[in-house]
Amino acid sequence: MDIEITKENKVIYGSDLNLFIKDLHPSAPSIESNLTSLRGRNGQINYGANHGKKTITLTAWLFSQDVEAHAYDRDRIYAVFSDLEPFYVSELFEDGLYKFERPGESSGFDLFNRNEYKRLYRCRYLVRASAEPTIEFSGVHTGGVVSEVTAEFETVGLPYGESLPRNKEVMNNSIHYAGTTECNQLESPFTLQATALNDGTNANFTVNDRTLKFTGMYKKGDVFEFKGVSNLQNGVNINNKTNYEFFILKPSESQFNPVFCNKADFKLEVLGYKDLYR
């Protein structure tokens, strides 16, 4: 396996750092309970709970040509992993456990240049280092110096894995959502965009069990953007013409969430949403 690190749209692979990845292990998100007790009352009062953070642990071997190259590789690892700015990290998996070939078909074996056989996992994690990476010398071999590398990260923002953001047109009054936890507009922003196909007045827009009500006029070609915090009609704020509501995409066995309008006057799209994974 390998890892893909994304910083400011620049992609770095673990193999670029001469790392052979043994494991990238994400923990379950920590649970922070909100409990209180009252004098004279048995037990505790439950005010709910929330997820705190997810910890990701990386273990790898570092292969360097010689001692000087090892020092250079060490500094590159520090530069990448000890960044003060958050970055995305994702797992890369091989498509098959084995790759068979005929005798003499190829020669040698490149431990690192094998990304053509690898694919990204369904989600990535926005992280920052929670401790300095450790690089411990293990020994030497005919190819150079080998060290054990360990690095620990913790999520920044939401304690979930995230898919790449995407846009989807609503078909058959539903949208595909494959996440395993809720995607809340206030925590992971996305937009419900409605384009008017006819002239009309008033409309209700529903995602799962939440309904946003618009009271006013619209014309063919008008574009509504419902963002949870602000609602726009052709770029103009219309919060005074709607109730206060935000949308939540929820995990389900069918992996589809109902999204619809009470009128057939609109083309609906969900923009910039992500599948979130615990």
Secondary structure as GFF3:
##gff-version 3
##sequence-region A 1 278
A	DSSP	beta_strand	2	7	.	.	.	ID=ss1
A	DSSP	beta_strand	10	13	.	.	.	ID=ss2
A	DSSP	three_ten_helix	14	17	.	.	.	ID=ss3
A	DSSP	beta_strand	19	26	.	.	.	ID=ss4
A	DSSP	beta_strand	31	36	.	.	.	ID=ss5
A	DSSP	beta_strand	45	51	.	.	.	ID=ss6
A	DSSP	beta_strand	55	64	.	.	.	ID=ss7
A	DSSP	alpha_helix	67	81	.	.	.	ID=ss8
A	DSSP	beta_strand	87	94	.	.	.	ID=ss9
A	DSSP	three_ten_helix	115	117	.	.	.	ID=ss10
A	DSSP	beta_strand	118	120	.	.	.	ID=ss11
A	DSSP	beta_strand	125	129	.	.	.	ID=ss12
A	DSSP	beta_strand	134	141	.	.	.	ID=ss13
A	DSSP	beta_strand	144	155	.	.	.	ID=ss14
A	DSSP	beta_strand	161	162	.	.	.	ID=ss15
A	DSSP	beta_strand	166	169	.	.	.	ID=ss16
A	DSSP	beta_strand	174	176	.	.	.	ID=ss17
A	DSSP	beta_strand	183	184	.	.	.	ID=ss18
A	DSSP	beta_strand	191	196	.	.	.	ID=ss19
A	DSSP	beta_strand	200	207	.	.	.	ID=ss20
A	DSSP	beta_strand	210	218	.	.	.	ID=ss21
A	DSSP	beta_strand	223	226	.	.	.	ID=ss22
A	DSSP	beta_strand	231	233	.	.	.	ID=ss23
A	DSSP	beta_strand	236	237	.	.	.	ID=ss24
A	DSSP	three_ten_helix	239	241	.	.	.	ID=ss25
A	DSSP	beta_strand	248	249	.	.	.	ID=ss26
A	DSSP	beta_strand	256	261	.	.	.	ID=ss27
A	DSSP	beta_strand	266	273	.	.	.	ID=ss28
A	DSSP	beta_strand	276	277	.	.	.	ID=ss29
###
